[in-house]
């Protein structure tokens, strides 16, 4: 067999080596150094001295002026980063035999400062099942956080830290109602625990829907191509003015890593949910005081809207005269009233009704259009509160 020569670069050894002839019989590989350092050769004065190489530092090129776009991005980060927090969570585990309790790290995420009272907004799934949460601010000061409350339906939670006013920089809050596809967005967070990381992108789509921790969809979600990775959850999505327009919540990825599609809960939802959580520890949503037939049965009955199964005694619907399912004199089931619209806005499913009621507040008066038998009726009623359930 003819000799086969392969050049290997062995950076860790510091030299180059050749693999010599591969013998047919023994399949041996003979390795020889590119320079022969045997004693005979070292004593040979005929070998030329190693040439001297004049190695200099590379000349530093003059700085290129940053563009106006870069200047704006730099300014946005410098002004917004102090409002972003790094959240680490842990759980308590009890040893079955010794009964000793051990604190086990369980995860990390991002959050942002909501107000000067030390409230920190993050995702519910970041702190779910955690026994302890520690918030680290941009100046690297850390505080053990108290859980104020959460709203699983919107994947939002609020923590509270006892920190001096000097380190609290509440994030400016914008609106998500006037966003446009193609608009520039900026995400600041702690992907994979790398705190104070900035990524940029655009709004890729609006009006998306993702599943919440409560298995109820979150509507009107913002889709972006700004890199959102594990650890970014709960961090702010900002517009070019540095205003909060969303809370980074989820990514779409077969592998679990960033794949160019991220989702954020819109700021208008956050601005509705957070004040209630701070005030009550939960979201107090408006209710009709009804229990609905599931959508599968509703579809089988070919009803035009949600079917009422029961009404809450003393609730808004019962006081307005709306009826649930009943039995006639012969024991046959009589279908309950079917809700068709709220303030003229058509509702076709149970979720439609839930989302339509979210537009209002407890105590607010609305007009309900419903069907009983073959007739339609309009009735005015005052919405109850979920705290009364």
C-alpha positions in Angstrom: 0.0 0.0 0.0 1.2 3.4 -0.8 2.0 5.8 2.1 -0.8 7.9 3.2 0.2 11.2 4.8 -2.2 13.3 6.8 -1.3 16.6 8.5 -2.7 17.0 12.0 -2.7 20.3 13.8 -2.3 19.6 17.5 -2.8 22.9 19.2 -2.7 21.6 22.7 0.7 19.9 22.1 2.1 22.9 20.3 3.5 21.2 17.1 2.5 19.7 13.8 2.7 15.9 13.3 2.5 13.6 10.3 1.0 10.2 10.3 3.4 7.9 8.4 3.0 4.8 6.4 0.2 2.5 7.5 1.6 -1.0 7.3 -0.5 -3.7 5.7 0.4 -6.5 8.2 0.4 -4.8 11.6 -1.9 -1.8 10.8 0.5 0.4 12.8 0.5 4.1 12.7 3.9 5.7 12.9 3.9 9.3 14.2 6.9 11.5 13.6 7.4 15.1 14.6 7.7 17.6 11.7 11.1 18.6 13.2 13.5 15.9 14.2 14.8 16.6 17.7 17.0 13.6 18.0 20.4 14.1 19.7 22.3 13.7 16.4 20.4 16.3 14.7 20.6 18.7 17.7 24.4 18.5 17.6 24.4 19.2 13.9 25.6 22.8 13.6 24.7 22.8 9.9 21.1 23.3 10.9 20.2 26.9 10.4 19.1 29.0 13.4 15.4 29.7 13.8 14.7 32.9 12.0 13.8 35.8 14.2 10.3 37.1 13.6 9.4 40.6 14.5 5.9 40.3 16.0 4.0 43.5 16.8 0.6 44.3 18.1 -2.0 45.1 15.4 -2.6 48.7 14.8 -5.9 49.9 16.4 -8.2 51.3 13.8 -10.0 54.5 14.5 -13.5 54.1 16.0 -16.4 54.2 13.6 -19.2 56.5 14.6 -22.2 54.5 15.8 -25.4 55.0 13.7 -28.4 56.9 15.0 -30.3 53.5 15.2 -27.5 52.1 17.4 -27.4 55.1 19.6 -31.2 54.8 20.2 -30.8 51.1 21.0 -28.0 51.8 23.4 -29.9 54.6 25.1 -33.0 52.4 25.4 -31.1 49.6 27.1 -29.2 51.9 29.5 -32.5 53.5 30.6 -34.6 50.3 30.7 -32.2 47.7 32.2 -32.4 49.1 35.8 -36.1 48.2 35.7 -35.5 44.5 34.9 -35.0 41.9 37.6 -33.5 38.4 37.7 -35.7 35.9 39.6 -34.4 32.6 41.0 -36.7 30.1 42.7 -36.3 27.1 45.0 -38.5 24.5 46.6 -38.3 22.7 49.9 -37.8 19.0 50.0 -38.2 16.8 53.1 -36.0 13.7 53.5 -38.3 10.7 54.0 -36.0 9.1 56.6 -34.3 11.9 58.4 -37.2 14.4 58.1 -34.6 17.0 57.3 -35.8 19.8 55.0 -33.5 20.9 52.1 -33.8 23.9 49.8 -33.5 22.8 46.2 -33.0 25.3 43.3 -36.0 24.9 40.9 -35.7 27.5 38.2 -35.1 31.1 37.1 -36.8 33.7 35.1 -37.1 37.5 34.6 -39.4 40.2 35.9 -39.6 43.9 36.1 -40.3 46.6 38.6 -43.9 47.8 38.6 -43.9 50.6 41.2 -42.0 52.3 44.0 -43.6 49.9 46.5 -41.4 47.2 45.3 -43.9 45.1 43.3 -42.2 42.9 40.7 -44.2 41.5 37.8 -43.3 38.1 36.3 -44.9 35.0 34.7 -47.0 32.7 36.9 -45.1 29.7 35.6 -41.8 31.2 36.8 -42.9 31.0 40.4 -45.4 28.2 40.3 -44.8 25.6 43.0 -41.8 27.6 44.4 -41.3 27.8 48.1 -38.9 30.7 47.8 -38.1 33.4 45.3 -35.1 35.7 45.3 -35.1 38.9 43.1 -31.8 40.3 42.0 -31.9 43.9 40.6 -29.6 45.5 38.0 -27.2 46.7 40.7 -26.8 43.0 41.8 -28.6 43.6 45.1 -30.8 40.7 46.0 -34.0 40.4 48.1 -36.1 37.6 49.2 -39.6 38.2 47.6 -43.1 37.8 49.0 -45.7 36.4 46.7 -48.6 38.9 46.5 -50.8 36.9 44.1 -51.2 35.5 40.6 -53.6 35.1 37.7 -53.0 31.7 36.0 -55.4 32.5 33.2 -53.1 35.2 32.0 -49.8 33.7 33.3 -49.1 36.7 35.4 -47.8 36.9 39.0 -46.8 39.7 41.3 -44.0 39.5 43.9 -43.0 42.2 46.4 -39.5 43.1 47.7 -38.4 45.4 50.5 -35.9 47.5 48.7 -34.8 51.1 49.1 -36.4 53.7 46.7 -32.9 54.4 45.3 -32.8 51.0 43.5 -36.4 50.9 42.4 -36.9 52.1 38.8 -40.5 51.3 37.7 -40.8 50.5 34.0 -42.8 52.9 31.8 -46.0 51.3 30.7 -47.4 51.7 27.2 -50.4 50.2 25.4 -50.7 47.2 23.2 -53.9 48.5 21.5 -52.1 50.4 18.7 -49.2 48.0 17.8 -48.4 47.3 14.2 -46.8 44.3 12.5 -43.2 45.2 11.6 -42.8 47.5 14.6 -39.4 47.2 16.3 -39.4 45.5 19.7 -36.8 44.9 22.4 -36.6 42.2 25.0 -34.5 42.4 28.2 -34.1 39.4 30.4 -32.0 36.6 31.8 -31.8 33.8 29.2 -30.2 30.7 30.6 -29.3 32.8 33.7 -27.3 35.3 31.7 -28.7 38.5 33.3 -29.3 41.8 31.6 -29.3 40.4 28.1 -30.9 42.5 25.3 -32.3 41.1 22.1 -34.1 42.9 19.3 -36.6 42.1 16.6 -39.9 43.1 15.2 -43.6 42.3 15.8 -44.2 39.3 13.5 -48.0 39.1 14.1 -50.8 40.2 16.4 -53.9 38.6 17.8 -52.2 35.2 18.4 -53.6 32.7 21.0 -51.6 30.6 23.4 -52.6 28.2 26.2 -52.4 29.5 29.7 -51.4 27.7 32.9 -55.1 27.4 33.7 -55.7 25.7 30.3 -57.7 28.7 29.1 -56.4 30.5 26.0 -54.7 33.9 26.3 -56.0 36.0 23.4 -54.5 38.9 21.5 -50.9 37.7 22.2 -48.0 39.4 20.5 -45.8 37.3 18.3 -42.2 38.5 17.9 -38.9 37.3 16.4 -36.8 38.9 19.1 -34.8 36.0 20.7 -36.7 34.7 23.7 -35.1 31.7 25.5 -35.6 29.9 28.7 -35.0 32.4 31.5 -36.5 35.3 29.5 -40.0 34.4 30.8 -41.5 37.2 32.7 -39.3 39.9 31.2 -40.5 43.0 29.5 -41.1 43.4 25.7 -40.5 47.1 24.9 -41.3 49.4 22.1 -38.7 51.9 20.6 -39.7 54.4 23.3 -38.8 52.0 26.1 -42.4 51.5 27.1 -43.7 48.1 28.2 -45.9 46.6 25.5 -45.9 43.0 26.6 -44.6 40.3 29.0 -42.4 37.7 27.4 -44.2 34.4 28.1 -43.5 31.6 25.7 -41.6 30.4 22.7 -42.6 28.0 19.9 -39.8 25.5 19.5 -39.7 21.7 18.8 -36.3 21.6 20.7 -37.1 24.0 23.6 -34.5 26.5 22.4 -35.2 29.8 20.4 -36.6 29.1 17.0 -37.6 32.6 15.8 -41.1 32.7 17.4 -41.8 34.2 20.8 -45.0 35.2 22.4 -45.8 38.0 24.9 -48.9 38.8 26.9 -50.1 42.3 25.8 -49.5 45.2 28.1 -53.2 46.1 28.2 -54.0 42.7 29.8 -51.1 43.2 32.3 -52.3 46.7 33.2 -55.8 45.2 33.9 -54.6 42.2 35.9 -51.7 43.6 38.0 -53.6 46.3 39.9 -56.2 43.7 41.0 -53.5 41.3 42.1 -51.8 44.0 44.2 -55.1 45.1 45.7 -56.8 41.8 46.3 -54.2 39.1 45.7 -56.2 37.9 42.8 -58.2 39.1 39.8 -61.8 39.9 40.6 -63.5 39.4 37.3 -67.2 40.2 36.5 -69.6 37.3 36.4 -73.2 36.6 35.5 -73.7 34.1 38.2 -74.3 31.1 35.9 -73.0 27.6 35.3 -72.7 26.7 31.6 -73.2 23.4 29.7 -69.9 22.3 28.2 -69.3 23.1 24.6 -69.5 19.5 23.4 -73.1 19.3 24.6 -73.9 22.7 23.3 -72.7 21.7 19.9 -74.7 18.5 20.0 -77.8 20.6 20.8 -76.9 22.9 17.9 -77.4 25.9 20.2 -76.5 29.4 18.9 -74.6 30.3 22.1 -73.7 29.2 25.6 -76.4 27.2 27.3 -77.1 28.0 31.0 -77.2 24.8 33.1 -77.7 26.5 36.6 -78.0 30.0 37.9 -76.4 31.0 41.2 -79.0 31.8 43.9 -79.1 35.5 44.4 -76.7 36.1 41.5 -77.0 38.7 38.7 -78.6 36.3 36.2 -81.2 34.9 38.6 -82.2 38.4 39.8 -82.7 39.4 36.1 -85.0 36.4 35.5 -82.6 34.2 33.5 -83.2 30.5 33.8 -81.1 27.4 33.8 -82.0 23.8 32.9 -85.1 22.4 34.5 -87.6 19.4 34.3 -91.2 19.6 33.1 -94.1 17.9 34.8 -93.2 14.6 33.1 -89.6 14.7 34.3 -88.2 15.7 30.9 -85.2 18.0 30.7 -85.9 21.5 29.6 -83.0 23.4 28.0 -81.8 26.4 29.9 -81.7 29.9 28.3 -79.1 30.4 25.6 -76.9 33.5 25.8 -76.6 35.2 22.4 -74.9 38.5 23.0 -73.5 40.9 25.6 -74.2 44.6 24.8 -74.9 43.6 21.2 -71.6 41.6 20.8 -72.4 38.1 19.6 -71.1 35.2 21.7 -71.1 31.7 20.2 -69.1 29.6 22.7 -68.3 29.5 26.4 -64.9 31.0 25.8 -66.5 33.8 23.8 -68.6 34.7 26.8 -65.6 34.6 29.2 -63.6 36.9 27.0 -66.5 39.3 26.4 -67.2 39.7 30.1 -63.5 40.5 30.7 -64.1 43.8 28.9 -66.2 44.9 31.9 -65.8 45.3 35.7 -67.8 44.0 38.6 -70.9 46.2 39.3 -71.1 47.4 35.7 -74.5 47.3 34.0 -74.8 45.4 30.7 -77.5 44.2 28.4 -77.8 40.4 27.9 -79.5 39.0 24.8 -80.7 35.5 25.4 -83.0 32.9 23.8 -85.8 30.9 25.6 -87.6 28.5 23.3 -88.0 30.2 20.0 -88.0 33.8 21.4 -85.2 36.3 22.0 -85.1 38.7 25.0 -83.0 41.6 26.1 -82.4 42.1 29.8 -80.3 44.7 31.7 -78.4 43.4 34.7 -75.6 44.4 37.0 -72.5 42.2 36.9 -71.4 40.4 40.0 -67.9 39.7 41.2 -65.9 36.5 41.3 -65.1 37.2 45.0 -68.7 36.4 45.7 -68.6 32.9 44.2 
